[in-house]
Amino acid sequence: MQENIQAYFRVGIIAAMAYPGYGEGGLEDIVRRIAADAYYDVIELNPIPDPAGRKAVAQLLEQSHMTVCYSATGRLLGEKCNPNAIGEEERLRAQQVLFECLEEGRALGARGMALLAGKWVRESEDEAYAQLLKTIRAVCSRAKELDMTVELEVFDYDIDKASLIGPASLAARFAADVRCGCGNFGIMVDLSHIPMCREDSRFVVQALRPYITHFHIGNTVIGDPSMEAYGDEHPRFGFPGGSNDTPQVLEFLRLLKQEGFFRPDDPYILSFEVKPRPYEDPCAVAAGSKRVLGRAWALLEE
C-alpha cells in the first residue's frame, strides 16, 4: 500500500503487555514514551491501582491526542472474578468489579472497556452463557451512562485462559444476543488467539463480521506444551515455534481489506499485543512489531 497505514487504522499498543513491570521509571515514564511516539494513535491501559499514578497518566494522555482504551481483563484475572459464574453472588461480585473498572477507565479518558468471559466448563455451558448475558447487559447499560462502549475479547477455550467466549461461532451468537438491546457492545478479535481456538482468520472474521469493533495482532506458541512461551503469552513476532510473523500479518491485512475493514472515515483500532520474554528488551520487541506491520503493509496490494 502506498498510503500510510494510519489512513486506515488507528495503530496502538498495550502498555502493560509491551513493558511488563514498567521498569525503573514506572508506568508514567512508559506512558510518556508511548505518547511521544507518533506512530501510535492508541494506548491500551490496564487498571492503575494508585490514584496519584492514575491522575498523572490521565493528565499526560490528555495532552497526547491519543485514543485511550481500557481493559478490565487483568483485574478480573487477578481477583479471580468470573462474570459468568453460576452462583449469583459470585457473578454480582464480578459485575461490581466491572462497574468500578468502567469508572476508572472513564477517569483515564477511555471511551471503551474490554474484558474477557469467565471459565468454560462443558457441563454448565448453557447456564454460564445465560449468566454472562446478564453481566454484559448490565455493564453495557452502565457504560452507556458514561458514554462508553464495551468490548468482549475472544480468547481460547481450552488451552490457557479457557474462556467461555470462546470459539467464533459462540462469540457470534453471544454478540447477536447482546446487540439486541445494547448498541454499545462489540467483539475484539486477536490474531494471536485464533490459532489457540484451532480456527483460521477468514472463518473468524467472516463469522464475527457484523460485531467486530477492535483488533489485536500478536503471536502465540501452541505446537507443544513443553515449548517456551506456550499458550497465551504473546511472544514477539518471529519467536521460535510461533504461529504468526510477517506472512500471517500480511494475510490478516488482506482479509480485513477484503471484508471492508479499511475505513478511512472512522478507522478501526489495530493494536500490538506483544510481550517480551524476561531476557528480551521491550523497546527492541516493540520496534520489531512495527517493522513486521510496516513490511506487511508495504507488501499489501492496492
C-alpha positions as CSV (number, residue, x, y, z in Angstrom):
1,M,0.0,0.0,0.0
2,Q,1.3,3.4,-0.9
3,E,-0.8,5.2,1.7
4,N,0.3,5.3,5.3
5,I,-1.4,2.6,7.4
6,Q,-2.7,5.4,9.7
7,A,-5.0,6.4,6.8
8,Y,-7.0,3.2,7.5
9,F,-6.3,2.1,11.1
10,R,-5.5,3.7,14.5
11,V,-2.4,1.7,15.4
12,G,-2.0,1.1,19.1
13,I,-0.1,-0.9,21.7
14,I,-1.0,-2.5,25.0
15,A,1.3,-0.7,27.5
16,A,1.4,-3.2,30.3
17,M,2.0,-6.1,27.9
18,A,4.7,-4.4,25.9
19,Y,6.5,-3.1,29.0
20,P,5.8,-5.7,31.8
21,G,6.8,-4.4,35.2
22,Y,7.3,-1.0,33.6
23,G,11.0,-0.8,34.5
24,E,12.7,1.7,36.8
25,G,10.8,4.7,35.6
26,G,7.4,3.3,36.4
27,L,4.2,3.4,34.5
28,E,4.2,7.2,33.9
29,D,7.5,7.0,32.0
30,I,6.3,4.2,29.8
31,V,3.1,6.1,29.0
32,R,5.2,9.1,28.2
33,R,7.4,7.1,25.9
34,I,4.4,5.7,24.1
35,A,2.7,9.1,23.9
36,A,5.8,10.7,22.4
37,D,5.9,8.1,19.6
38,A,3.8,9.5,16.8
39,Y,3.5,6.0,15.2
40,Y,0.9,5.2,17.9
41,D,-2.6,6.7,17.8
42,V,-3.9,4.4,20.6
43,I,-2.7,3.3,24.0
44,E,-4.4,0.5,25.8
45,L,-4.2,0.5,29.6
46,N,-4.8,-2.0,32.4
47,P,-6.1,-0.9,35.8
48,I,-3.9,1.5,37.7
49,P,-4.5,1.0,41.5
50,D,-2.6,4.1,42.6
51,P,-4.8,7.2,42.5
52,A,-1.9,9.6,42.1
53,G,-0.4,7.5,39.3
54,R,-3.8,7.3,37.6
55,K,-4.2,11.1,37.8
56,A,-0.7,11.6,36.4
57,V,-1.3,9.2,33.5
58,A,-4.7,10.8,32.7
59,Q,-3.1,14.3,32.6
60,L,-0.3,13.1,30.3
61,L,-2.7,11.3,27.9
62,E,-5.0,14.4,27.8
63,Q,-2.1,16.2,26.2
64,S,-1.2,13.5,23.7
65,H,-4.1,13.5,21.3
66,M,-4.2,9.7,21.6
67,T,-7.2,7.4,21.8
68,V,-7.3,5.7,25.2
69,C,-8.6,2.2,25.6
70,Y,-9.0,0.4,28.9
71,S,-9.0,-3.3,29.8
72,A,-10.6,-4.9,32.8
73,T,-9.2,-8.3,31.9
74,G,-6.2,-8.0,34.2
75,R,-8.3,-7.2,37.2
76,L,-10.8,-9.9,36.5
77,L,-8.0,-12.5,36.3
78,G,-6.1,-11.0,39.3
79,E,-9.1,-11.1,41.6
80,K,-10.4,-14.3,40.2
81,C,-13.7,-12.7,39.2
82,N,-16.0,-14.7,36.9
83,P,-18.7,-12.7,35.0
84,N,-20.4,-16.0,34.0
85,A,-20.3,-17.6,37.4
86,I,-23.2,-19.9,38.0
87,G,-23.5,-18.7,41.6
88,E,-25.3,-15.3,41.6
89,E,-23.3,-13.9,44.5
90,E,-20.1,-14.6,42.6
91,R,-21.5,-13.2,39.4
92,L,-22.6,-10.0,41.1
93,R,-19.1,-9.6,42.6
94,A,-17.6,-9.7,39.1
95,Q,-20.3,-7.3,37.8
96,Q,-19.4,-4.8,40.5
97,V,-15.7,-5.0,39.7
98,L,-16.6,-4.3,36.1
99,F,-18.7,-1.2,37.2
100,E,-15.6,0.0,39.1
101,C,-13.4,-0.6,36.0
102,L,-15.8,1.5,33.9
103,E,-15.4,4.4,36.2
104,E,-11.6,4.1,36.3
105,G,-11.4,3.8,32.5
106,R,-13.5,6.9,32.1
107,A,-11.3,8.8,34.5
108,L,-8.3,7.9,32.4
109,G,-10.0,9.3,29.3
110,A,-11.1,5.9,27.8
111,R,-14.3,5.7,25.8
112,G,-14.4,1.9,25.8
113,M,-13.6,-1.0,28.1
114,A,-12.6,-4.5,27.1
115,L,-13.0,-7.7,29.1
116,L,-12.9,-11.5,28.8
117,A,-15.5,-14.1,29.8
118,G,-15.0,-16.4,32.7
119,K,-14.0,-20.0,32.5
120,W,-15.6,-22.5,30.1
121,V,-16.9,-25.7,31.7
122,R,-18.6,-28.0,29.2
123,E,-21.2,-29.3,31.7
124,S,-22.5,-25.9,32.6
125,E,-22.0,-24.0,29.3
126,D,-25.7,-23.0,28.9
127,E,-26.1,-21.7,32.4
128,A,-22.8,-19.8,32.2
129,Y,-23.9,-18.3,28.9
130,A,-27.1,-17.0,30.4
131,Q,-25.1,-15.6,33.4
132,L,-22.7,-13.8,31.1
133,L,-25.5,-12.3,29.2
134,K,-26.9,-10.8,32.4
135,T,-23.5,-9.4,33.4
136,I,-22.7,-7.9,30.0
137,R,-26.1,-6.3,29.6
138,A,-25.8,-4.7,33.0
139,V,-22.3,-3.5,32.2
140,C,-23.4,-2.1,28.8
141,S,-26.2,-0.2,30.5
142,R,-23.8,1.4,33.0
143,A,-21.3,2.1,30.2
144,K,-24.0,3.9,28.2
145,E,-24.5,6.3,31.0
146,L,-20.8,7.1,30.8
147,D,-20.8,7.4,27.0
148,M,-18.6,4.3,26.8
149,T,-18.5,1.1,24.7
150,V,-18.0,-2.5,26.0
151,E,-15.9,-5.0,24.0
152,L,-15.6,-8.7,24.7
153,E,-12.3,-10.2,23.6
154,V,-12.4,-13.7,22.1
155,F,-10.0,-16.0,23.9
156,D,-9.1,-19.7,23.8
157,Y,-11.5,-22.1,25.5
158,D,-9.2,-25.0,26.5
159,I,-5.5,-24.1,26.3
160,D,-4.7,-21.2,28.5
161,K,-7.4,-18.7,29.6
162,A,-10.1,-21.4,28.9
163,S,-12.7,-18.7,28.4
164,L,-16.4,-19.3,27.7
165,I,-16.0,-17.0,24.7
166,G,-14.5,-18.9,23.1
167,P,-15.0,-20.2,19.6
168,A,-16.0,-17.7,16.9
169,S,-19.4,-19.3,16.4
170,L,-20.3,-19.0,20.0
171,A,-18.9,-15.4,20.1
172,A,-21.2,-14.5,17.1
173,R,-24.2,-16.0,18.8
174,F,-23.4,-14.1,22.0
175,A,-22.8,-10.8,20.3
176,A,-26.1,-11.1,18.4
177,D,-27.9,-11.7,21.7
178,V,-26.3,-8.7,23.4
179,R,-26.7,-6.4,20.5
180,C,-30.5,-6.9,20.6
181,G,-30.6,-4.4,23.4
182,C,-27.1,-3.0,23.7
183,G,-25.9,-1.0,20.7
184,N,-22.6,-0.1,22.6
185,F,-21.3,-3.7,22.5
186,G,-18.7,-5.2,20.3
187,I,-16.3,-8.0,19.8
188,M,-12.5,-7.8,19.9
189,V,-10.6,-10.2,17.6
190,D,-6.9,-11.0,18.4
191,L,-4.8,-12.6,15.7
192,S,-2.8,-14.5,18.3
193,H,-5.9,-16.1,19.8
194,I,-7.1,-17.6,16.6
195,P,-4.7,-20.5,16.4
196,M,-5.4,-21.3,20.0
197,C,-9.1,-21.8,19.1
198,R,-8.0,-24.1,16.2
199,E,-9.6,-21.7,13.7
200,D,-8.4,-19.6,10.8
201,S,-8.6,-15.9,10.3
202,R,-11.0,-16.0,7.4
203,F,-13.6,-18.0,9.3
204,V,-13.3,-15.9,12.5
205,V,-13.5,-12.5,10.7
206,Q,-16.4,-13.6,8.5
207,A,-18.3,-15.2,11.3
208,L,-17.9,-12.1,13.5
209,R,-18.1,-9.5,10.8
210,P,-21.1,-7.5,12.0
211,Y,-19.9,-7.3,15.6
212,I,-16.1,-6.6,15.4
213,T,-15.1,-3.2,16.8
214,H,-11.4,-3.7,17.6
215,F,-8.4,-5.8,16.5
216,H,-5.2,-7.0,18.2
217,I,-2.2,-8.6,16.4
218,G,0.4,-10.7,18.1
219,N,2.0,-14.1,18.2
220,T,1.4,-17.4,20.0
221,V,3.2,-20.7,20.5
222,I,0.9,-23.7,20.5
223,G,2.8,-26.6,19.0
224,D,3.9,-28.3,22.2
225,P,3.1,-27.5,25.8
226,S,6.7,-28.0,26.7
227,M,7.8,-25.2,24.4
228,E,8.8,-21.8,25.8
229,A,6.0,-19.2,25.7
230,Y,3.4,-21.8,25.1
231,G,-0.2,-20.6,25.3
232,D,-1.5,-17.0,25.8
233,E,1.9,-15.5,26.3
234,H,2.1,-13.2,23.3
235,P,5.8,-13.6,22.4
236,R,7.3,-11.3,19.9
237,F,6.8,-11.9,16.2
238,G,9.3,-14.4,14.9
239,F,9.7,-16.1,18.2
240,P,10.8,-19.8,17.8
241,G,7.8,-22.1,17.3
242,G,5.4,-19.1,17.0
243,S,2.3,-19.1,14.7
244,N,2.4,-15.5,13.4
245,D,5.0,-13.4,11.7
246,T,5.1,-11.1,8.7
247,P,3.3,-13.5,6.3
248,Q,0.4,-14.1,8.7
249,V,0.1,-10.4,9.4
250,L,0.0,-9.7,5.7
251,E,-2.7,-12.3,5.1
252,F,-4.7,-10.8,8.0
253,L,-4.5,-7.4,6.5
254,R,-5.6,-8.7,3.1
255,L,-8.6,-10.3,4.7
256,L,-9.5,-7.2,6.6
257,K,-9.3,-5.2,3.3
258,Q,-11.5,-7.8,1.5
259,E,-14.1,-7.8,4.3
260,G,-14.4,-4.0,4.3
261,F,-12.5,-3.1,7.5
262,F,-10.4,-0.4,5.8
263,R,-12.5,2.5,6.9
264,P,-10.6,5.9,6.4
265,D,-13.5,8.0,7.7
266,D,-13.7,6.1,11.1
267,P,-10.6,3.8,11.4
268,Y,-10.7,0.6,13.4
269,I,-8.2,0.2,16.2
270,L,-5.3,-2.3,15.4
271,S,-3.1,-2.7,18.4
272,F,0.0,-4.8,19.1
273,E,-0.3,-7.3,21.9
274,V,3.3,-8.4,22.3
275,K,5.2,-9.3,25.5
276,P,9.0,-9.6,25.7
277,R,10.4,-12.6,27.5
278,P,12.2,-11.8,30.7
279,Y,15.6,-11.7,28.9
280,E,14.4,-9.6,26.0
281,D,14.5,-5.8,25.6
282,P,10.9,-4.3,25.5
283,C,12.0,-1.4,23.2
284,A,13.5,-3.8,20.7
285,V,10.4,-6.0,20.7
286,A,8.1,-3.0,20.2
287,A,10.3,-1.8,17.4
288,G,10.3,-5.3,15.8
289,S,6.5,-5.3,15.9
290,K,6.4,-2.0,14.0
291,R,8.8,-3.5,11.4
292,V,6.6,-6.5,10.9
293,L,3.5,-4.4,10.4
294,G,5.3,-2.0,8.2
295,R,6.7,-4.8,6.0
296,A,3.3,-6.4,5.7
297,W,1.7,-3.1,4.9
298,A,4.3,-2.4,2.2
299,L,3.5,-5.8,0.6
300,L,-0.2,-5.3,0.7
301,E,-1.7,-4.8,-2.8
302,E,-3.6,-1.6,-3.6
